[in-house]
Amino acid sequence: MIDCADPATLGFNPERLARIGAFLEDSYVKPGRLPNTQLLVARDGTPVYHAKAGTLTQEGAELVDDALFRIASMTKPVTSIAFMQLVEQGKVALDDPIARVLPELAEMRVFAGGGGGMPFFPGRAAPPIRFVDLMTHMSGLTYGLQNRTNVDAAYREGKLDLSRSHSPEEYLEALAKIPLQHAPGERWTYSVATDVLGVAVERLSGQRLGDYFREHIFAPLGMDDTGFDLDDSARGRLADSYAFVPGSKPMRIERGADSVHFTPAAFHGGGGGLVGTLADYHRFCAMLIGRGRLGDARIVSPKTLALMTANHLPGGADLAQTSDALFSEASNAGTGFGLGFAVVIDPARTLMPASRGEFYWGGAYSTAFFIDPVEGVSMVFMTQLYPSSAYPIRRQLKTMIYAALEESRG
């Protein structure tokens, strides 16, 4: 059971919060649009509302409070925090060329045509990719799921979007053979950049990514149920995953008890490989609300987190002006991008209740979180439906949470 404080004592309207659970159950779970939902809303790191609905499995197993979910791209902020810990230690700098740590990617070229069964045209030599380019998704790398160009197709052919079978060395070797979608710093393209960043964390720390996370982030925060590889004892807690089918109920694509996560991965994907619980990710969010600290655990400094949650897009632009991606976990208008997080820079343009400086991200299975440092509000949402663009549920949840906020600090 997740204990929650009295919402009224922390500035929330309890009746309006209760609408959210009813909305999720009546609009999504009962009609079969989502297999399950878990939601946790907190203020200043203290939970004020928890709701859950649905089942853990297609066969109807109970959705327990400590159910495990594939958090996909919600792995990216964890990897970004890990890298910034190494920056704080002087082991690397944001403007370092990545070739200093990842020499396999020292000589990249920019896409100039070809592919699709034909050799890629060599194109011009790309300027060096810097670590800041990886963290801001302005490196020129891409995702196969973008489904736009022959570069994307080459990523799909190489199974580079979410790899568990490549070794890190094989992964970089495969990437090096594919040209960049564009020159580094030229545009914003959602990509495998954070997977590459995870390899850098491994090399800089001398630890496997999962081991580094465990020692430097998860153990200090008490995130005991989060990791890349699961023990057999967790087979009864991992939710089934589903794919959206237009006009029909979701189709199960992986039975939780039979998941690949019970087989040790050769590659710990910093861009999307973690599995964890609602309560664990709430602790990560509570650390972010605490400006890098939770209890006695200092994960990053306040100034480091402020740098990460500033807009790093050129000229203060938003994603609508700099992105040509067809897929991302962010809305575009009024949203900039920091070092691992989308950042609200113009609340009015988002057409949603928000605070300037709010930051967030989500995962391909429709999971999501947001942090509002002005109001001290955080949200974690878990479900297991691919892709995240199937329903506007994140927008709906944010709107309803802010509708329940009685005492604003903004």
N, C-alpha and C positions, 0 to 999 in steps of 0.2 A: 504494500500500500504506500502511495506517495502522499506524505503529509502536507497539507496546505494551510496557510494562515488564513484568518478571516479576511476576505477581500476588502471589506469596508475599511479596515484599519490601515490598509495600504492604498486607499484612494480608488478602489474599484466598486462598481455597482454589482452586487452578487446576482441579482435577477438578470441583468444584461449579460453577464458572463455565462450564466446557465443556458442562455439562448444558443450559445456556440455548440455545446454538446448535442443539444436537440437538433440543431441545424445539420451537423455532421451525420447524425444517425438517420434523420428523416430524409435528407436530400442526397446522401451519398451511400451510406451503408445498406439501409433497408432496400432501396431500389436496385442494389447490386452494382452500383457504379464504382465503389471502392470496396475491397475485401475487409478492410479494417481501418481504424483511425486511433491514434493516440496523440493527445495534445497537452502541453504543459505551458502555462502562462505564469510569469514571475515578475516581481518588482524588487529592485535592489538585490536580486539574487534569491529572494524568498518566494517559493511557490505560492500562488494564490488561487490557481484553478487547474484541475486535472480532469480530463474526460477521455473515455475510451469507448469504442464500439466495434462490433464485428468479431471475427474469429481468427485464430492464429493460422489455421490450415483450411484447405478446401473441404476437408472431412468434418470440420466443425470443432476442432480443439479450442479450448478456452484461450482467449487473448490475455495472457498474464501481464501484470504490471512490468515485469522484467523481460518482456519479449525482446528478441533480437531482430534488428532490421538492417538491411543493406543500406548504408547511408550514402553510397556512391560519391558524388562530388562534394558532399559535406566533409569528405576527407581533405579537400583542398585547403580550407582554412587551418586545419591541424598541421599539414605539411608546411604551410607558410609561416606559422608560428614557430615551428621547429627550425626552419632556416634562419629566421630572425634571431633566435637564441644564439646561433652560431655567429651571426653578424655582431651581436652584443659582445661575444667573446673575442672578437678581432680575428676570427679564422677566415673571414671572407667579407667582401663589401658588395653592396648592391650594384655598383658600377663596374665591378670586375667582369671581364669577358668570361663566359662560361667555359671556354676552352682551357682556362687555367685549371679547372677541376675535371672537365669533360672533354679531353682532347679529341675524342671521336667526332665532335661536332664543330671542329675548328674551321673547316673549309666548306661551308654551306653555299649553295647557289640559289638564285631566285627563279621560280617557275617561269618558263618562257614558251610553254606549249609541250605537246607530246603526251606520253602516257597512254593508258587504255590499251595495253598490249604492244604499244610502240615505245621506243626509247624516249626518255625525257630529253627535250632540247636543253643544252647545258645552262643557258641563261647567264646573267651577269653574276659575278662573285658578290655574295652578300656581305654587308658590314658585319663585324663581330656581334654576336648575340650577347647581351649582358644579362646578369641575373635579374635586374629590375625588369627586363623585357619578358623574362619567363613569368615573373610574379604578376605583371600587369596584362598578360595575354597579348602582348604586342611583339612577340618574337618572330612571327611569320610561320610558326608551326600551326597545325590545324587539327581537326578531328574528322575521321571517316564519316561520322554520322551527319556532318554538314551536307553531304550529298550534293555538292555543287560542281566540283572540278575533278579533273583526273588526279590531282594531288590527293583529294579526299578519297578517291577510289583506291589509290595506292595504300593509304592507311588502312582501309577496310581489308584489302587483299593481304596485308601484312599482319592483320589482327592487332593493331597498335592502339586501339581506343581503350581497351581495358584488358591488359595482358596479365595472366598469372603464370604462363608457361615459359616465356622468355626469361633468360637470365638478364640482369641489368646490362651486361656487356652486349648481349645479342640484341636487346631493345635499342640501344644507342646505335649499334651497327646498322640495324634496319632503318632507323630514322635518317641516318647520314646519307643513305642512298636516294632519298626522296627530296626534291627541291623544296624550298620554303614557298609558301603561298604568296608571300610578299616580303619586302625587306624589313628587317627589325625596326620597330618604332614607327612604321608607316601607317598601320591600321590596327584596330582591335579585332582579333579573331579568337574565339573560344577554342581551346586546344589542349593537347597533351602536355603542355608546358609544365604543369605541376607534377606530372609523372617524372619528367626530366629533373625537376627540382628535387624530387625525392631521392633520385640517384646521387645527386650532389650532396644531400644531407648524409647519405650513407658513406660516401668517400671522405667527406670532411670530418665526420665523427668516428669513422672506423667501426660503425655498428650497422647491422641490418635496420631498415627503417622501422619495422615493428618493435624491435628491441629499443631503439632510440626513443620512440614514442612512449613506450612503457616506462622507461627510466626517468625521462625528463618532463613528460607531460601527464600521462595517464596515472601513474602511481602517486605523484604529488597531489593530483586533483581527486583521487579516489575513483577514477574511471576504470573499475575493475573488470567490466564486461565488454570492453572495446578492444578490437584487434583485427588483424588481417586473417588469421587462421584460428579456427574454433576447435575446442576440445570435444570429444565424443559426448561428454556429459551435457553439452548444450544442444543436442539434437532435438530435444523436446521444446526448445524455446525459440528457434529461428523460424520466423514467419515464411510462409510460401510467398513467392513473387509472381506477379501477373503482368500481362500485356494488355493494353487498351485495344478493344475491337469495336470499331464504329458500328452502332446499331445493335450491339449484342453485349452480353456480360463479359467481363475480363476473362482472358485465357491464362490458365496457370502455365508459367514457363520454367519454374524450378520449385520442386518440393523442398521445403525447408530441411527436413531430416536427411535429404540426399544431396545437399548443396555442395558445390565445389569448395566451399570454405572449410569443409572438414578434411580436405586434402591439402597439406602444406604447399604454399605457393612458392615457385621459384623467384617470382618478382612481386615485391610489395609495392603496389601502385599508389604513389602519393597523390594521384589525381582522382582516385575513386574506389579504393579497395577495401575500406574499413566496414566492419559490422559492429553495431553497438546498440545500447538501449536508450530509451527516452531520458531516463534519469542521468545516465552518463553524459549525454550531450548537454543536458541542462547544466551540469557542473562545469563543462567547458564554457558555456554561455555565461554562467555566473562569474567565471574568471574574467571574461571579457567585460562584463558590466563592472567588475571590480578593478578595471583599468590594469589588467594583467596579473591580478592577485586574487586568490581564494583562500581564506583563512590564513594559515602560516605559509602557504605555497606562493612564492613569487615566480611566475612563469616567464613573463617579459616585463620590461619597465613601462610606466605610463607613457613616456615619450616615444618609445618604440611602437606601442600600440597606436598612438596618435599619428605617427608616420604611416602606419599600415592602413589606417582608415581615412586618410586624406585622399582626395582625388588626384591621381597621377596621370590622367589623360592630358595630352598636349593642349596648352592654352586654356585649361579648365573646362574643356568640352565635355559633353555627355556622350553616352554610348550611341545615341541616335545620330550623332555627327561623325563618330569615328569607327563604328562597327559595320562590317559587311557580313557578319555571321548570321546564318539562318537559325541557329540554335544556340541558346545560352540559358543559364539559370537566372538571368536578370531581365527586368523590363528595361526599355531603352531610354525613353524620354525622361529627363530630369535626374538620370542616374549616371554617376561617374564610376570610376573603378580605382581601387587602391592596390595594396599589396596582398592580394588573396581574397578581397571582399568587394562586392558591389556597394556603392556609397550613394546615399540620397544627397544630391546637391541642390535640387530645386523641387521642394515638395509639391508645389502647385502643378508643375509639369507632369508629375507622376499620376495625377488624378486620383490619388489615394491619400487618406490621412497619413501623415508621416512627420518626422522631425528632420530638419537639416542635420546631416551627420549620422543619421541612422545607417547601419550597415547590415548586410545579410548575405545569404547564399542558399542553395538548395541542391537536391540530388535528383538523378534521372528517374528514380522510383517515386517521385513526388514528395519526398521528404523536404523539410525546409526549416530554417531558423531566421530570426532577426533580432537585432540588438538596437535599442533606442537609448543612447547614453543621456539624452536630455531628460527623458521621463523615467529612466531606470527600468524600462520594460524590456523583457525578453520573451521569446516564444520558441518552442521546439515542437515540430509536427512530424509525426511518423505515419507512414503507410507503405504499401509496396506495389505501386502501379507504374509501369513504364508505358509511354514517356511522361515526363512531368508537364508537358504542354497539353495533356488530355483535357484538363478542366482548369477553370480559373480559381481554384480553391485557395491558393496563397493570397490572392487579392481579397477574396471574401473573408478569410480568417483575419487578416490585418485590419480590415474595415470594422469587423465585429469586435475585435479586441479594443480598438481605440474608441468605439462607440460605448464600451463599458467603462472607460476611464473617466472617473468623476473629478479627480483632482489633478489638473495638469500643471507641470512645472515650466512649460514652454511659453 
